[in-house]
Amino acid sequence: MARTILVVDDSPTELKVVSSALTGNGYRVITAADGEDALVKAAAERPDLILLDVVLPRKNGFQVCRQLKTAPGTQGIKVVLLTSKRQDSDRFWGLRQGADGYVTKPFAEAELLSVLGGLL
């Protein structure tokens, strides 16, 4: 059975690029365009992993990650922050929120798949 990944990004272009890379490698993909939608879909779908942008409408990725990791129903889901925020402080803060990985955009498909493979 294919692993399910929830991809959360407010950019339709980014969603398409990431989704096609994942589906092309055998993953089942669901998407969300903002932080609130991400929380709803994570609770309903229970994906194996969430690729989460940091800069999002309604709730940012740090807030979403913290909520996912503290809620009993979603705390076991792996979360990888996929973001254009490249500062060491951003990475530090993201990992402090409970993220299992941190990948910066633009990303190489091989790098992303390697991070996912290590977590799934």
C-alpha positions in Angstrom: 0.0 0.0 0.0 1.3 3.4 -1.0 2.5 5.7 1.8 0.4 8.9 2.1 1.9 12.3 2.3 0.1 15.5 3.0 1.7 18.4 1.2 0.9 21.9 2.6 1.8 25.0 0.6 -0.1 28.1 -0.3 1.6 28.2 -3.8 -0.3 26.2 -6.4 2.9 25.9 -8.4 4.9 24.5 -5.4 2.0 22.1 -4.7 2.1 20.8 -8.2 5.9 20.4 -8.3 6.1 18.6 -5.0 3.0 16.5 -5.7 4.2 15.3 -9.1 7.7 14.4 -7.7 6.0 12.3 -5.0 3.3 10.6 -7.1 6.0 9.8 -9.6 7.8 7.9 -6.9 4.8 5.9 -5.8 3.4 8.1 -2.9 -0.2 8.9 -2.5 -0.5 12.7 -2.1 -3.2 14.9 -0.5 -2.8 18.7 -0.4 -3.8 21.6 1.8 -3.3 25.3 1.0 -3.3 26.8 4.5 -2.5 25.9 8.1 -6.1 25.4 9.3 -6.8 23.1 6.3 -3.6 21.1 7.1 -4.8 20.4 10.7 -8.2 19.2 9.5 -6.8 17.0 6.8 -4.1 15.6 9.1 -6.7 14.6 11.7 -9.1 13.1 9.1 -6.6 11.3 6.8 -3.8 10.4 9.2 -1.0 10.6 6.6 2.3 8.9 7.1 4.2 12.2 6.7 3.4 15.9 6.2 5.5 18.2 4.1 4.8 21.6 5.6 5.6 25.0 4.3 6.4 27.6 7.1 4.9 30.7 5.5 1.2 30.0 5.3 -2.1 31.8 5.6 -4.3 31.3 8.7 -1.7 29.4 10.7 2.0 29.3 10.0 3.9 26.0 9.6 5.6 26.4 13.1 2.1 26.7 14.7 0.7 23.8 12.7 3.7 21.6 13.5 3.4 22.4 17.3 -0.3 21.6 17.2 0.2 18.3 15.3 3.0 17.2 17.7 1.0 17.9 20.8 -2.4 16.4 19.7 -2.8 12.7 20.7 -4.3 11.8 17.3 -1.6 13.3 15.2 1.6 13.4 17.3 3.0 10.2 15.7 2.9 11.7 12.2 6.3 12.6 10.8 6.6 16.3 9.8 9.2 17.8 7.5 9.3 21.5 7.1 9.8 22.4 3.4 10.5 26.1 3.3 12.4 29.0 1.7 13.4 30.1 5.2 17.2 29.3 5.2 18.4 30.9 8.4 20.0 28.6 11.1 17.5 30.2 13.5 14.6 29.1 11.3 15.9 25.5 11.2 16.5 25.6 15.0 13.0 26.9 15.7 11.4 24.5 13.3 13.0 21.5 15.0 12.1 22.9 18.4 8.4 22.8 17.3 8.8 19.1 16.8 9.6 18.8 13.1 11.3 15.6 12.1 13.2 17.2 9.2 13.9 20.5 7.5 14.4 20.9 3.8 14.9 24.3 2.1 13.5 25.4 -1.3 14.5 25.2 -4.0 15.1 21.5 -3.3 16.6 18.7 -5.3 14.1 15.9 -5.8 16.8 13.4 -4.7 17.4 15.3 -1.5 13.7 15.4 -0.7 13.2 11.6 -1.5 16.2 10.8 0.7 14.8 12.7 3.7 11.4 11.0 3.2 13.0 7.6 2.8 14.9 8.0 6.1 11.6 8.9 8.0 9.2 6.4 6.4 
